[in-house]
Amino acid sequence: MSKKSEIKIQVEVNENNLPIDMKWTAQDGKVDNQPASAFLLSIWDPAEKNTMKIDLWTNDMTIEEMKQFFHQSLLTMADTFEKATGEHLISEDLRDYCYHFAEKMNILPE
């Protein structure tokens, strides 16, 4: 038995087509019209063997928030890659890079 699930992302843009407000809904995750300041969407196209991407952020997202967003996204990618492939060693290398990134961006917890 299968079911369908839907994730919605609403993006309000200004006259220059730059995002000024974003909200997302994922009913299976009990998320309803929650605000978002940024999102990175990567979708694998099996026919083209290529990634289609959308990267958006609002103008009120700070540089510090963007640094943390990227750091957390990279850590999540390491976890997902390990879970999907079983490649523990290279995933640990990516986590090491994430630590280096956080150190260089001065976002390590004190």
KEZA-751364 format. One record per atom (N, C-alpha, C, O, CB): residue number from 1; residue in one letter; chain; atom name; x, y, z. Coordinates in steps of 0.2 Angstrom, whole numbers, plus 5000, padded with zeros to 4 digits. Glycine has a CB too. Layout:
<nodes>
{NUM,A,A,CA,{X,Y,Z}}
...
</nodes>
This chain:
<nodes>
{1,M,A,N,{5004,4994,5000}}
{1,M,A,CA,{5000,5000,5000}}
{1,M,A,C,{5004,5006,5000}}
{1,M,A,O,{5009,5007,5004}}
{1,M,A,CB,{4995,5000,5006}}
{2,S,A,N,{5003,5011,4996}}
{2,S,A,CA,{5007,5017,4996}}
{2,S,A,C,{5002,5023,4997}}
{2,S,A,O,{4996,5023,4996}}
{2,S,A,CB,{5011,5018,4989}}
{3,K,A,N,{5005,5029,4998}}
{3,K,A,CA,{5001,5035,4999}}
{3,K,A,C,{5006,5040,4996}}
{3,K,A,O,{5012,5040,4995}}
{3,K,A,CB,{5000,5036,5007}}
{4,K,A,N,{5002,5046,4995}}
{4,K,A,CA,{5006,5052,4992}}
{4,K,A,C,{5007,5057,4998}}
{4,K,A,O,{5002,5058,5002}}
{4,K,A,CB,{5002,5055,4986}}
{5,S,A,N,{5012,5060,4998}}
{5,S,A,CA,{5013,5066,5003}}
{5,S,A,C,{5015,5072,4999}}
{5,S,A,O,{5018,5072,4994}}
{5,S,A,CB,{5019,5064,5008}}
{6,E,A,N,{5013,5078,5002}}
{6,E,A,CA,{5015,5084,4998}}
{6,E,A,C,{5018,5089,5003}}
{6,E,A,O,{5016,5089,5009}}
{6,E,A,CB,{5008,5087,4996}}
{7,I,A,N,{5023,5092,5000}}
{7,I,A,CA,{5027,5097,5004}}
{7,I,A,C,{5026,5104,5000}}
{7,I,A,O,{5027,5104,4994}}
{7,I,A,CB,{5034,5096,5005}}
{8,K,A,N,{5023,5109,5003}}
{8,K,A,CA,{5022,5115,4999}}
{8,K,A,C,{5027,5121,5002}}
{8,K,A,O,{5028,5121,5008}}
{8,K,A,CB,{5015,5118,5000}}
{9,I,A,N,{5029,5125,4997}}
{9,I,A,CA,{5034,5130,4999}}
{9,I,A,C,{5031,5136,4995}}
{9,I,A,O,{5030,5137,4989}}
{9,I,A,CB,{5041,5129,4997}}
{10,Q,A,N,{5029,5141,4999}}
{10,Q,A,CA,{5026,5148,4996}}
{10,Q,A,C,{5031,5153,4997}}
{10,Q,A,O,{5034,5154,5002}}
{10,Q,A,CB,{5019,5150,5000}}
{11,V,A,N,{5033,5156,4991}}
{11,V,A,CA,{5038,5162,4991}}
{11,V,A,C,{5034,5168,4989}}
{11,V,A,O,{5032,5168,4983}}
{11,V,A,CB,{5044,5159,4987}}
{12,E,A,N,{5035,5173,4993}}
{12,E,A,CA,{5032,5180,4991}}
{12,E,A,C,{5039,5184,4989}}
{12,E,A,O,{5044,5184,4992}}
{12,E,A,CB,{5029,5183,4997}}
{13,V,A,N,{5038,5187,4983}}
{13,V,A,CA,{5044,5190,4980}}
{13,V,A,C,{5042,5198,4980}}
{13,V,A,O,{5036,5200,4979}}
{13,V,A,CB,{5046,5187,4974}}
{14,N,A,N,{5048,5202,4979}}
{14,N,A,CA,{5047,5209,4978}}
{14,N,A,C,{5047,5211,4971}}
{14,N,A,O,{5046,5206,4967}}
{14,N,A,CB,{5052,5213,4982}}
{15,E,A,N,{5047,5217,4969}}
{15,E,A,CA,{5046,5219,4962}}
{15,E,A,C,{5052,5217,4958}}
{15,E,A,O,{5052,5217,4952}}
{15,E,A,CB,{5046,5227,4962}}
{16,N,A,N,{5058,5215,4961}}
{16,N,A,CA,{5064,5212,4958}}
{16,N,A,C,{5064,5205,4958}}
{16,N,A,O,{5069,5202,4957}}
{16,N,A,CB,{5070,5215,4961}}
{17,N,A,N,{5059,5202,4960}}
{17,N,A,CA,{5058,5194,4961}}
{17,N,A,C,{5063,5191,4966}}
{17,N,A,O,{5065,5186,4965}}
{17,N,A,CB,{5060,5191,4954}}
{18,L,A,N,{5065,5195,4971}}
{18,L,A,CA,{5069,5193,4977}}
{18,L,A,C,{5064,5191,4982}}
{18,L,A,O,{5059,5194,4984}}
{18,L,A,CB,{5074,5198,4979}}
{19,P,A,N,{5065,5185,4985}}
{19,P,A,CA,{5061,5183,4991}}
{19,P,A,C,{5061,5187,4997}}
{19,P,A,O,{5066,5190,4999}}
{19,P,A,CB,{5063,5176,4993}}
{20,I,A,N,{5055,5189,4999}}
{20,I,A,CA,{5054,5193,5005}}
{20,I,A,C,{5050,5189,5010}}
{20,I,A,O,{5050,5191,5016}}
{20,I,A,CB,{5050,5200,5003}}
{21,D,A,N,{5047,5184,5009}}
{21,D,A,CA,{5043,5180,5014}}
{21,D,A,C,{5043,5173,5011}}
{21,D,A,O,{5041,5172,5005}}
{21,D,A,CB,{5036,5183,5016}}
{22,M,A,N,{5044,5168,5015}}
{22,M,A,CA,{5043,5161,5013}}
{22,M,A,C,{5039,5157,5019}}
{22,M,A,O,{5041,5158,5025}}
{22,M,A,CB,{5050,5158,5012}}
{23,K,A,N,{5035,5153,5017}}
{23,K,A,CA,{5032,5148,5022}}
{23,K,A,C,{5031,5141,5019}}
{23,K,A,O,{5031,5141,5013}}
{23,K,A,CB,{5024,5151,5023}}
{24,W,A,N,{5031,5136,5023}}
{24,W,A,CA,{5031,5130,5021}}
{24,W,A,C,{5026,5125,5025}}
{24,W,A,O,{5025,5127,5031}}
{24,W,A,CB,{5038,5126,5021}}
{25,T,A,N,{5023,5120,5021}}
{25,T,A,CA,{5019,5116,5024}}
{25,T,A,C,{5020,5109,5022}}
{25,T,A,O,{5022,5107,5017}}
{25,T,A,CB,{5011,5118,5022}}
{26,A,A,N,{5020,5104,5027}}
{26,A,A,CA,{5021,5097,5026}}
{26,A,A,C,{5017,5094,5031}}
{26,A,A,O,{5018,5092,5037}}
{26,A,A,CB,{5029,5095,5027}}
{27,Q,A,N,{5011,5092,5029}}
{27,Q,A,CA,{5006,5089,5033}}
{27,Q,A,C,{5008,5083,5037}}
{27,Q,A,O,{5006,5082,5043}}
{27,Q,A,CB,{4999,5088,5030}}
{28,D,A,N,{5012,5079,5033}}
{28,D,A,CA,{5014,5072,5037}}
{28,D,A,C,{5019,5074,5042}}
{28,D,A,O,{5019,5070,5047}}
{28,D,A,CB,{5018,5068,5031}}
{29,G,A,N,{5022,5080,5042}}
{29,G,A,CA,{5027,5082,5047}}
{29,G,A,C,{5024,5086,5052}}
{29,G,A,O,{5027,5089,5056}}
{29,G,A,CB,{5033,5085,5044}}
{30,K,A,N,{5017,5087,5051}}
{30,K,A,CA,{5013,5092,5056}}
{30,K,A,C,{5016,5099,5056}}
{30,K,A,O,{5016,5102,5061}}
{30,K,A,CB,{5013,5089,5063}}
{31,V,A,N,{5018,5101,5050}}
{31,V,A,CA,{5021,5108,5049}}
{31,V,A,C,{5015,5111,5045}}
{31,V,A,O,{5013,5109,5039}}
{31,V,A,CB,{5028,5108,5045}}
{32,D,A,N,{5013,5117,5047}}
{32,D,A,CA,{5007,5121,5043}}
{32,D,A,C,{5009,5128,5043}}
{32,D,A,O,{5009,5132,5048}}
{32,D,A,CB,{5001,5120,5047}}
{33,N,A,N,{5011,5130,5037}}
{33,N,A,CA,{5012,5137,5035}}
{33,N,A,C,{5017,5140,5040}}
{33,N,A,O,{5016,5146,5042}}
{33,N,A,CB,{5005,5141,5036}}
{34,Q,A,N,{5023,5137,5041}}
{34,Q,A,CA,{5028,5139,5045}}
{34,Q,A,C,{5033,5144,5042}}
{34,Q,A,O,{5034,5143,5036}}
{34,Q,A,CB,{5032,5133,5048}}
{35,P,A,N,{5035,5149,5045}}
{35,P,A,CA,{5040,5154,5041}}
{35,P,A,C,{5046,5150,5040}}
{35,P,A,O,{5049,5146,5044}}
{35,P,A,CB,{5040,5160,5046}}
{36,A,A,N,{5050,5153,5035}}
{36,A,A,CA,{5056,5150,5033}}
{36,A,A,C,{5060,5156,5031}}
{36,A,A,O,{5057,5161,5027}}
{36,A,A,CB,{5056,5144,5028}}
{37,S,A,N,{5067,5156,5032}}
{37,S,A,CA,{5071,5162,5030}}
{37,S,A,C,{5075,5160,5024}}
{37,S,A,O,{5078,5164,5020}}
{37,S,A,CB,{5075,5164,5035}}
{38,A,A,N,{5076,5153,5023}}
{38,A,A,CA,{5080,5150,5017}}
{38,A,A,C,{5078,5143,5016}}
{38,A,A,O,{5076,5140,5020}}
{38,A,A,CB,{5088,5151,5019}}
{39,F,A,N,{5080,5141,5010}}
{39,F,A,CA,{5079,5134,5009}}
{39,F,A,C,{5084,5132,5003}}
{39,F,A,O,{5085,5136,4998}}
{39,F,A,CB,{5072,5132,5007}}
{40,L,A,N,{5086,5126,5003}}
{40,L,A,CA,{5090,5123,4998}}
{40,L,A,C,{5087,5117,4995}}
{40,L,A,O,{5085,5112,4999}}
{40,L,A,CB,{5098,5121,5000}}
{41,L,A,N,{5085,5117,4989}}
{41,L,A,CA,{5081,5111,4986}}
{41,L,A,C,{5086,5108,4981}}
{41,L,A,O,{5087,5111,4976}}
{41,L,A,CB,{5074,5113,4984}}
{42,S,A,N,{5087,5101,4982}}
{42,S,A,CA,{5091,5098,4977}}
{42,S,A,C,{5087,5092,4975}}
{42,S,A,O,{5085,5088,4979}}
{42,S,A,CB,{5098,5096,4979}}
{43,I,A,N,{5086,5091,4968}}
{43,I,A,CA,{5082,5085,4966}}
{43,I,A,C,{5086,5082,4960}}
{43,I,A,O,{5088,5085,4956}}
{43,I,A,CB,{5075,5088,4963}}
{44,W,A,N,{5087,5075,4961}}
{44,W,A,CA,{5091,5071,4956}}
{44,W,A,C,{5086,5070,4950}}
{44,W,A,O,{5081,5067,4951}}
{44,W,A,CB,{5093,5065,4959}}
{45,D,A,N,{5089,5072,4944}}
{45,D,A,CA,{5085,5070,4938}}
{45,D,A,C,{5089,5064,4935}}
{45,D,A,O,{5094,5064,4933}}
{45,D,A,CB,{5086,5076,4933}}
{46,P,A,N,{5085,5058,4936}}
{46,P,A,CA,{5089,5052,4934}}
{46,P,A,C,{5090,5051,4926}}
{46,P,A,O,{5094,5048,4924}}
{46,P,A,CB,{5084,5046,4936}}
{47,A,A,N,{5085,5055,4922}}
{47,A,A,CA,{5086,5055,4915}}
{47,A,A,C,{5093,5059,4913}}
{47,A,A,O,{5096,5056,4909}}
{47,A,A,CB,{5080,5057,4911}}
{48,E,A,N,{5093,5064,4916}}
{48,E,A,CA,{5099,5069,4914}}
{48,E,A,C,{5105,5067,4918}}
{48,E,A,O,{5111,5069,4917}}
{48,E,A,CB,{5097,5076,4915}}
{49,K,A,N,{5105,5063,4924}}
{49,K,A,CA,{5110,5061,4928}}
{49,K,A,C,{5113,5068,4931}}
{49,K,A,O,{5119,5069,4931}}
{49,K,A,CB,{5115,5057,4925}}
{50,N,A,N,{5109,5072,4933}}
{50,N,A,CA,{5111,5079,4935}}
{50,N,A,C,{5106,5081,4941}}
{50,N,A,O,{5101,5079,4942}}
{50,N,A,CB,{5111,5084,4930}}
{51,T,A,N,{5109,5086,4945}}
{51,T,A,CA,{5105,5089,4950}}
{51,T,A,C,{5101,5095,4948}}
{51,T,A,O,{5105,5100,4946}}
{51,T,A,CB,{5109,5090,4957}}
{52,M,A,N,{5095,5096,4949}}
{52,M,A,CA,{5091,5102,4948}}
{52,M,A,C,{5091,5105,4955}}
{52,M,A,O,{5090,5102,4960}}
{52,M,A,CB,{5084,5101,4945}}
{53,K,A,N,{5092,5112,4955}}
{53,K,A,CA,{5093,5115,4962}}
{53,K,A,C,{5089,5122,4962}}
{53,K,A,O,{5088,5125,4957}}
{53,K,A,CB,{5100,5117,4963}}
{54,I,A,N,{5087,5123,4968}}
{54,I,A,CA,{5084,5130,4970}}
{54,I,A,C,{5086,5132,4976}}
{54,I,A,O,{5086,5128,4981}}
{54,I,A,CB,{5076,5130,4970}}
{55,D,A,N,{5090,5138,4977}}
{55,D,A,CA,{5092,5140,4983}}
{55,D,A,C,{5089,5147,4984}}
{55,D,A,O,{5091,5152,4980}}
{55,D,A,CB,{5100,5140,4983}}
{56,L,A,N,{5086,5148,4989}}
{56,L,A,CA,{5082,5155,4990}}
{56,L,A,C,{5083,5157,4998}}
{56,L,A,O,{5084,5152,5002}}
{56,L,A,CB,{5075,5154,4988}}
{57,W,A,N,{5084,5163,4999}}
{57,W,A,CA,{5084,5166,5006}}
{57,W,A,C,{5081,5173,5005}}
{57,W,A,O,{5081,5176,5000}}
{57,W,A,CB,{5091,5166,5009}}
{58,T,A,N,{5078,5175,5011}}
{58,T,A,CA,{5075,5181,5012}}
{58,T,A,C,{5080,5186,5013}}
{58,T,A,O,{5086,5185,5016}}
{58,T,A,CB,{5069,5181,5017}}
{59,N,A,N,{5079,5193,5012}}
{59,N,A,CA,{5083,5198,5013}}
{59,N,A,C,{5084,5199,5021}}
{59,N,A,O,{5089,5203,5022}}
{59,N,A,CB,{5081,5204,5010}}
{60,D,A,N,{5080,5197,5025}}
{60,D,A,CA,{5081,5198,5032}}
{60,D,A,C,{5085,5192,5035}}
{60,D,A,O,{5086,5193,5041}}
{60,D,A,CB,{5074,5198,5035}}
{61,M,A,N,{5087,5187,5032}}
{61,M,A,CA,{5092,5182,5034}}
{61,M,A,C,{5099,5185,5035}}
{61,M,A,O,{5102,5188,5031}}
{61,M,A,CB,{5092,5176,5030}}
{62,T,A,N,{5101,5185,5041}}
{62,T,A,CA,{5108,5188,5043}}
{62,T,A,C,{5114,5183,5040}}
{62,T,A,O,{5113,5177,5039}}
{62,T,A,CB,{5109,5189,5050}}
{63,I,A,N,{5119,5186,5039}}
{63,I,A,CA,{5125,5182,5038}}
{63,I,A,C,{5127,5177,5043}}
{63,I,A,O,{5128,5171,5041}}
{63,I,A,CB,{5132,5187,5037}}
{64,E,A,N,{5126,5179,5049}}
{64,E,A,CA,{5127,5174,5054}}
{64,E,A,C,{5122,5168,5054}}
{64,E,A,O,{5124,5162,5054}}
{64,E,A,CB,{5127,5177,5061}}
{65,E,A,N,{5116,5169,5052}}
{65,E,A,CA,{5111,5164,5051}}
{65,E,A,C,{5113,5160,5045}}
{65,E,A,O,{5112,5154,5045}}
{65,E,A,CB,{5104,5167,5051}}
{66,M,A,N,{5115,5163,5040}}
{66,M,A,CA,{5117,5159,5034}}
{66,M,A,C,{5123,5154,5035}}
{66,M,A,O,{5123,5149,5033}}
{66,M,A,CB,{5119,5164,5028}}
{67,K,A,N,{5128,5157,5039}}
{67,K,A,CA,{5134,5153,5041}}
{67,K,A,C,{5131,5146,5045}}
{67,K,A,O,{5133,5141,5043}}
{67,K,A,CB,{5139,5157,5045}}
{68,Q,A,N,{5127,5147,5049}}
{68,Q,A,CA,{5124,5142,5053}}
{68,Q,A,C,{5120,5137,5049}}
{68,Q,A,O,{5120,5131,5050}}
{68,Q,A,CB,{5120,5144,5059}}
{69,F,A,N,{5116,5140,5044}}
{69,F,A,CA,{5112,5136,5040}}
{69,F,A,C,{5116,5132,5036}}
{69,F,A,O,{5114,5126,5035}}
{69,F,A,CB,{5107,5141,5036}}
{70,F,A,N,{5121,5134,5033}}
{70,F,A,CA,{5126,5130,5029}}
{70,F,A,C,{5129,5125,5033}}
{70,F,A,O,{5130,5119,5031}}
{70,F,A,CB,{5131,5135,5025}}
{71,H,A,N,{5132,5127,5039}}
{71,H,A,CA,{5135,5122,5043}}
{71,H,A,C,{5130,5116,5044}}
{71,H,A,O,{5132,5110,5044}}
{71,H,A,CB,{5137,5125,5049}}
{72,Q,A,N,{5124,5117,5047}}
{72,Q,A,CA,{5120,5112,5048}}
{72,Q,A,C,{5117,5108,5042}}
{72,Q,A,O,{5117,5102,5043}}
{72,Q,A,CB,{5113,5115,5052}}
{73,S,A,N,{5117,5111,5036}}
{73,S,A,CA,{5115,5108,5030}}
{73,S,A,C,{5121,5103,5028}}
{73,S,A,O,{5119,5097,5026}}
{73,S,A,CB,{5114,5113,5024}}
{74,L,A,N,{5127,5105,5029}}
{74,L,A,CA,{5133,5101,5027}}
{74,L,A,C,{5133,5095,5032}}
{74,L,A,O,{5134,5089,5030}}
{74,L,A,CB,{5139,5105,5027}}
{75,L,A,N,{5132,5096,5038}}
{75,L,A,CA,{5132,5090,5043}}
{75,L,A,C,{5126,5085,5041}}
{75,L,A,O,{5127,5079,5042}}
{75,L,A,CB,{5131,5093,5050}}
{76,T,A,N,{5120,5088,5040}}
{76,T,A,CA,{5115,5084,5038}}
{76,T,A,C,{5116,5080,5031}}
{76,T,A,O,{5115,5074,5031}}
{76,T,A,CB,{5108,5088,5037}}
{77,M,A,N,{5120,5083,5027}}
{77,M,A,CA,{5122,5079,5021}}
{77,M,A,C,{5127,5074,5022}}
{77,M,A,O,{5126,5068,5019}}
{77,M,A,CB,{5125,5084,5016}}
{78,A,A,N,{5131,5075,5027}}
{78,A,A,CA,{5136,5069,5029}}
{78,A,A,C,{5132,5063,5032}}
{78,A,A,O,{5133,5058,5030}}
{78,A,A,CB,{5141,5072,5034}}
{79,D,A,N,{5127,5065,5036}}
{79,D,A,CA,{5123,5060,5039}}
{79,D,A,C,{5119,5056,5034}}
{79,D,A,O,{5118,5050,5034}}
{79,D,A,CB,{5118,5063,5045}}
{80,T,A,N,{5116,5060,5029}}
{80,T,A,CA,{5111,5057,5024}}
{80,T,A,C,{5116,5052,5020}}
{80,T,A,O,{5114,5047,5018}}
{80,T,A,CB,{5108,5062,5020}}
{81,F,A,N,{5122,5055,5018}}
{81,F,A,CA,{5126,5051,5013}}
{81,F,A,C,{5128,5045,5016}}
{81,F,A,O,{5128,5039,5013}}
{81,F,A,CB,{5132,5055,5011}}
{82,E,A,N,{5130,5045,5023}}
{82,E,A,CA,{5132,5039,5026}}
{82,E,A,C,{5126,5034,5027}}
{82,E,A,O,{5127,5028,5026}}
{82,E,A,CB,{5134,5040,5033}}
{83,K,A,N,{5120,5036,5028}}
{83,K,A,CA,{5114,5032,5029}}
{83,K,A,C,{5112,5029,5022}}
{83,K,A,O,{5110,5023,5022}}
{83,K,A,CB,{5108,5036,5032}}
{84,A,A,N,{5113,5033,5017}}
{84,A,A,CA,{5111,5030,5010}}
{84,A,A,C,{5116,5026,5007}}
{84,A,A,O,{5115,5021,5003}}
{84,A,A,CB,{5110,5036,5005}}
{85,T,A,N,{5123,5027,5009}}
{85,T,A,CA,{5128,5023,5005}}
{85,T,A,C,{5132,5018,5010}}
{85,T,A,O,{5135,5013,5007}}
{85,T,A,CB,{5133,5027,5002}}
{86,G,A,N,{5132,5019,5016}}
{86,G,A,CA,{5136,5015,5021}}
{86,G,A,C,{5143,5018,5021}}
{86,G,A,O,{5147,5014,5024}}
{86,G,A,CB,{5135,5008,5019}}
{87,E,A,N,{5145,5023,5018}}
{87,E,A,CA,{5152,5025,5017}}
{87,E,A,C,{5153,5029,5023}}
{87,E,A,O,{5153,5036,5024}}
{87,E,A,CB,{5153,5030,5011}}
{88,H,A,N,{5156,5026,5029}}
{88,H,A,CA,{5157,5029,5035}}
{88,H,A,C,{5163,5034,5035}}
{88,H,A,O,{5163,5039,5037}}
{88,H,A,CB,{5158,5024,5040}}
{89,L,A,N,{5168,5031,5032}}
{89,L,A,CA,{5175,5035,5032}}
{89,L,A,C,{5174,5042,5029}}
{89,L,A,O,{5176,5047,5031}}
{89,L,A,CB,{5180,5031,5029}}
{90,I,A,N,{5171,5042,5023}}
{90,I,A,CA,{5171,5048,5019}}
{90,I,A,C,{5166,5053,5022}}
{90,I,A,O,{5167,5059,5022}}
{90,I,A,CB,{5169,5047,5012}}
{91,S,A,N,{5161,5050,5025}}
{91,S,A,CA,{5156,5054,5029}}
{91,S,A,C,{5159,5057,5035}}
{91,S,A,O,{5158,5063,5037}}
{91,S,A,CB,{5150,5050,5032}}
{92,E,A,N,{5164,5054,5038}}
{92,E,A,CA,{5168,5057,5044}}
{92,E,A,C,{5172,5062,5041}}
{92,E,A,O,{5173,5067,5045}}
{92,E,A,CB,{5172,5051,5047}}
{93,D,A,N,{5175,5061,5035}}
{93,D,A,CA,{5179,5067,5032}}
{93,D,A,C,{5175,5073,5031}}
{93,D,A,O,{5177,5078,5032}}
{93,D,A,CB,{5182,5064,5026}}
{94,L,A,N,{5169,5072,5029}}
{94,L,A,CA,{5164,5078,5028}}
{94,L,A,C,{5163,5081,5034}}
{94,L,A,O,{5162,5087,5035}}
{94,L,A,CB,{5158,5075,5024}}
{95,R,A,N,{5162,5077,5040}}
{95,R,A,CA,{5160,5080,5046}}
{95,R,A,C,{5166,5084,5049}}
{95,R,A,O,{5166,5089,5052}}
{95,R,A,CB,{5158,5074,5051}}
{96,D,A,N,{5172,5081,5047}}
{96,D,A,CA,{5178,5085,5049}}
{96,D,A,C,{5179,5091,5046}}
{96,D,A,O,{5180,5097,5049}}
{96,D,A,CB,{5185,5081,5048}}
{97,Y,A,N,{5177,5091,5039}}
{97,Y,A,CA,{5177,5098,5036}}
{97,Y,A,C,{5172,5102,5039}}
{97,Y,A,O,{5173,5109,5039}}
{97,Y,A,CB,{5175,5097,5028}}
{98,C,A,N,{5166,5100,5041}}
{98,C,A,CA,{5161,5104,5044}}
{98,C,A,C,{5163,5107,5050}}
{98,C,A,O,{5162,5113,5052}}
{98,C,A,CB,{5154,5100,5046}}
{99,Y,A,N,{5167,5104,5054}}
{99,Y,A,CA,{5171,5107,5060}}
{99,Y,A,C,{5175,5112,5058}}
{99,Y,A,O,{5175,5118,5061}}
{99,Y,A,CB,{5174,5101,5064}}
{100,H,A,N,{5179,5111,5053}}
{100,H,A,CA,{5184,5116,5050}}
{100,H,A,C,{5180,5122,5048}}
{100,H,A,O,{5182,5128,5049}}
{100,H,A,CB,{5188,5113,5044}}
{101,F,A,N,{5174,5121,5044}}
{101,F,A,CA,{5170,5127,5042}}
{101,F,A,C,{5168,5131,5048}}
{101,F,A,O,{5168,5137,5047}}
{101,F,A,CB,{5164,5124,5038}}
{102,A,A,N,{5165,5127,5053}}
{102,A,A,CA,{5162,5131,5059}}
{102,A,A,C,{5168,5135,5062}}
{102,A,A,O,{5167,5140,5064}}
{102,A,A,CB,{5159,5126,5063}}
{103,E,A,N,{5174,5132,5062}}
{103,E,A,CA,{5179,5135,5066}}
{103,E,A,C,{5181,5142,5062}}
{103,E,A,O,{5182,5147,5065}}
{103,E,A,CB,{5185,5131,5066}}
{104,K,A,N,{5182,5141,5055}}
{104,K,A,CA,{5183,5147,5051}}
{104,K,A,C,{5178,5152,5051}}
{104,K,A,O,{5179,5158,5050}}
{104,K,A,CB,{5184,5144,5044}}
{105,M,A,N,{5172,5150,5052}}
{105,M,A,CA,{5166,5155,5052}}
{105,M,A,C,{5164,5158,5059}}
{105,M,A,O,{5160,5162,5060}}
{105,M,A,CB,{5160,5152,5049}}
{106,N,A,N,{5168,5155,5064}}
{106,N,A,CA,{5167,5157,5071}}
{106,N,A,C,{5160,5156,5073}}
{106,N,A,O,{5157,5160,5076}}
{106,N,A,CB,{5169,5165,5071}}
{107,I,A,N,{5158,5150,5072}}
{107,I,A,CA,{5151,5148,5074}}
{107,I,A,C,{5151,5142,5079}}
{107,I,A,O,{5146,5139,5080}}
{107,I,A,CB,{5147,5147,5068}}
{108,L,A,N,{5157,5140,5081}}
{108,L,A,CA,{5157,5135,5086}}
{108,L,A,C,{5154,5137,5092}}
{108,L,A,O,{5155,5142,5095}}
{108,L,A,CB,{5165,5132,5087}}
{109,P,A,N,{5151,5132,5096}}
{109,P,A,CA,{5148,5134,5102}}
{109,P,A,C,{5153,5135,5107}}
{109,P,A,O,{5159,5132,5107}}
{109,P,A,CB,{5143,5129,5105}}
{110,E,A,N,{5152,5140,5112}}
{110,E,A,CA,{5157,5141,5117}}
{110,E,A,C,{5157,5137,5123}}
{110,E,A,O,{5161,5138,5128}}
{110,E,A,CB,{5157,5148,5119}}
</nodes>
